[in-house]
């Protein structure tokens, strides 16, 4: 493009076109940077409270002794309504419910974690 500008005679606007690139570059830069929007900060939107990981609203501490136990021990027990026993490769919803007890079973059929959510 620069060769084409040099080939234009001054009367055809060649000098004016060369000067325009110095004007257009600063104008185009903000438009290009606006396209580089950062998404997915991992933070919740403002005004949305984060779940308190310390609160034991589902009674998980009362079942903490299950960690390390075989799944068969869990099968013989009864839990509060809504409790999820999560096996490997089981699809579960990602919604957070503070009152819901979750029991995570690992690939060796052993209780890996007991938590609220």
C-alpha positions as a LaTeX table, in Angstrom:
\begin{tabular}{lrrr}
\hline
Residue & $x$ (\AA) & $y$ (\AA) & $z$ (\AA) \\
\hline
Unk1 & 0.00 & 0.00 & 0.00 \\
Unk2 & 2.89 & 2.32 & 0.72 \\
Unk3 & 4.20 & 1.91 & $-2.83$ \\
Unk4 & 0.81 & 2.88 & $-4.19$ \\
Unk5 & 0.80 & 6.02 & $-2.06$ \\
Unk6 & 4.27 & 7.03 & $-3.25$ \\
Unk7 & 3.20 & 6.56 & $-6.86$ \\
Unk8 & 0.32 & 9.02 & $-6.51$ \\
Unk9 & 1.15 & 12.56 & $-7.53$ \\
Unk10 & 0.65 & 15.27 & $-4.93$ \\
Unk11 & $-2.25$ & 16.69 & $-6.89$ \\
Unk12 & $-4.06$ & 13.31 & $-6.61$ \\
Unk13 & $-3.89$ & 13.41 & $-2.80$ \\
Unk14 & $-0.80$ & 11.23 & $-2.28$ \\
Unk15 & 0.58 & 13.52 & 0.43 \\
Unk16 & $-2.81$ & 13.65 & 2.09 \\
Unk17 & $-3.10$ & 9.82 & 2.15 \\
Unk18 & 0.35 & 9.47 & 3.72 \\
Unk19 & $-0.66$ & 11.88 & 6.46 \\
Unk20 & $-3.97$ & 10.11 & 7.09 \\
Unk21 & $-2.31$ & 6.93 & 8.30 \\
Unk22 & $-0.92$ & 8.90 & 11.24 \\
Unk23 & $-4.46$ & 9.98 & 12.06 \\
Unk24 & $-6.19$ & 6.66 & 11.45 \\
Unk25 & $-3.83$ & 4.51 & 13.54 \\
Unk26 & $-4.61$ & 6.24 & 16.87 \\
Unk27 & $-8.31$ & 6.12 & 16.03 \\
Unk28 & $-8.25$ & 2.42 & 15.16 \\
Unk29 & $-6.26$ & 1.35 & 18.23 \\
Unk30 & $-9.08$ & 1.82 & 20.80 \\
Unk31 & $-11.45$ & $-0.16$ & 18.57 \\
Unk32 & $-8.98$ & $-3.01$ & 18.37 \\
Unk33 & $-8.39$ & $-3.02$ & 22.13 \\
Unk34 & $-12.12$ & $-2.99$ & 22.83 \\
Unk35 & $-12.35$ & $-6.30$ & 20.99 \\
Unk36 & $-9.97$ & $-7.85$ & 23.56 \\
Unk37 & $-12.50$ & $-8.03$ & 26.37 \\
Unk38 & $-11.50$ & $-10.27$ & 29.29 \\
Unk39 & $-14.21$ & $-12.76$ & 30.17 \\
Unk40 & $-14.63$ & $-15.38$ & 32.84 \\
Unk41 & $-12.83$ & $-13.91$ & 35.85 \\
Unk42 & $-14.20$ & $-16.71$ & 38.01 \\
Unk43 & $-15.63$ & $-14.17$ & 40.45 \\
Unk44 & $-19.34$ & $-13.96$ & 41.17 \\
Unk45 & $-21.19$ & $-10.87$ & 39.92 \\
Unk46 & $-21.26$ & $-7.91$ & 42.27 \\
Unk47 & $-24.01$ & $-8.15$ & 44.86 \\
Unk48 & $-24.22$ & $-11.97$ & 44.74 \\
Unk49 & $-23.08$ & $-13.46$ & 48.06 \\
Unk50 & $-20.62$ & $-16.33$ & 47.89 \\
Unk51 & $-21.47$ & $-19.53$ & 49.75 \\
Unk52 & $-19.77$ & $-19.75$ & 53.13 \\
Unk53 & $-17.53$ & $-22.85$ & 52.93 \\
Unk54 & $-17.14$ & $-22.91$ & 56.73 \\
Unk55 & $-20.85$ & $-23.12$ & 57.51 \\
Unk56 & $-22.12$ & $-26.64$ & 58.13 \\
Unk57 & $-25.71$ & $-26.07$ & 57.09 \\
Unk58 & $-26.24$ & $-29.66$ & 55.93 \\
Unk59 & $-24.67$ & $-31.47$ & 58.89 \\
Unk60 & $-21.62$ & $-32.73$ & 56.96 \\
Unk61 & $-19.42$ & $-32.69$ & 60.05 \\
Unk62 & $-21.72$ & $-35.30$ & 61.60 \\
Unk63 & $-20.86$ & $-37.63$ & 58.70 \\
Unk64 & $-17.15$ & $-36.79$ & 58.41 \\
Unk65 & $-16.24$ & $-40.16$ & 59.92 \\
Unk66 & $-17.36$ & $-41.76$ & 56.62 \\
Unk67 & $-14.27$ & $-40.44$ & 54.79 \\
Unk68 & $-12.06$ & $-43.45$ & 54.09 \\
Unk69 & $-14.90$ & $-45.94$ & 54.61 \\
Unk70 & $-16.06$ & $-48.27$ & 51.82 \\
Unk71 & $-19.16$ & $-47.37$ & 49.82 \\
Unk72 & $-20.92$ & $-50.37$ & 51.32 \\
Unk73 & $-20.99$ & $-48.51$ & 54.67 \\
Unk74 & $-22.85$ & $-45.64$ & 52.97 \\
Unk75 & $-25.30$ & $-48.06$ & 51.34 \\
Unk76 & $-26.47$ & $-49.30$ & 54.75 \\
Unk77 & $-27.15$ & $-45.79$ & 56.14 \\
Unk78 & $-30.00$ & $-43.32$ & 55.86 \\
Unk79 & $-29.32$ & $-39.64$ & 55.19 \\
Unk80 & $-31.33$ & $-36.42$ & 55.16 \\
Unk81 & $-33.67$ & $-35.90$ & 52.21 \\
Unk82 & $-31.88$ & $-34.57$ & 49.15 \\
Unk83 & $-28.51$ & $-36.16$ & 49.99 \\
Unk84 & $-26.45$ & $-37.06$ & 46.93 \\
Unk85 & $-24.10$ & $-40.03$ & 46.86 \\
Unk86 & $-21.84$ & $-39.13$ & 43.94 \\
Unk87 & $-20.08$ & $-42.01$ & 42.20 \\
Unk88 & $-17.26$ & $-41.65$ & 39.66 \\
Unk89 & $-18.50$ & $-40.52$ & 36.24 \\
Unk90 & $-21.89$ & $-39.55$ & 37.69 \\
Unk91 & $-23.39$ & $-36.39$ & 36.22 \\
Unk92 & $-24.56$ & $-33.94$ & 38.89 \\
Unk93 & $-25.93$ & $-30.43$ & 38.75 \\
Unk94 & $-23.55$ & $-27.64$ & 39.73 \\
Unk95 & $-26.12$ & $-25.58$ & 41.63 \\
Unk96 & $-25.13$ & $-24.77$ & 45.20 \\
Unk97 & $-27.59$ & $-25.73$ & 47.92 \\
Unk98 & $-26.24$ & $-25.11$ & 51.40 \\
Unk99 & $-28.66$ & $-27.58$ & 52.99 \\
Unk100 & $-27.76$ & $-30.47$ & 50.63 \\
Unk101 & $-25.35$ & $-33.17$ & 51.86 \\
Unk102 & $-22.99$ & $-34.59$ & 49.24 \\
Unk103 & $-20.99$ & $-37.79$ & 49.67 \\
Unk104 & $-18.30$ & $-38.23$ & 47.06 \\
Unk105 & $-17.15$ & $-41.80$ & 46.27 \\
Unk106 & $-13.78$ & $-42.26$ & 44.53 \\
Unk107 & $-12.76$ & $-44.79$ & 41.86 \\
Unk108 & $-11.86$ & $-47.37$ & 44.51 \\
Unk109 & $-15.41$ & $-47.32$ & 45.99 \\
Unk110 & $-14.20$ & $-45.42$ & 49.07 \\
Unk111 & $-15.75$ & $-42.24$ & 50.51 \\
Unk112 & $-13.44$ & $-39.42$ & 49.46 \\
Unk113 & $-15.29$ & $-36.36$ & 50.75 \\
Unk114 & $-18.43$ & $-35.33$ & 52.66 \\
Unk115 & $-19.57$ & $-31.73$ & 52.13 \\
Unk116 & $-22.47$ & $-29.33$ & 51.86 \\
Unk117 & $-23.59$ & $-27.97$ & 48.53 \\
\hline
\end{tabular}
